[in-house]
């Protein structure tokens, strides 16, 4: 099994476990919009674009390690699916709503 497939499968399995848990809750239940967005992300295999995305990163990062490019793309797709139009606002949402961060990977 290639590592790209394994990463994609781990993401899908992790999201599936979390979605199942979130849907079982009666209080603080996840919204239908979030469920639809999560299911959409689970169906898209972004691992095939990893080499292209990684080629856009600097080979010598200056400070900390860069974020995973597939997670970054997935986050932008999630932002679009949930109709956010500001990356700044989206970053704040990811910090205050852990479910969104889990969905983004």
Beta strands, then each sheet from edge to edge (+ up, - down):
end
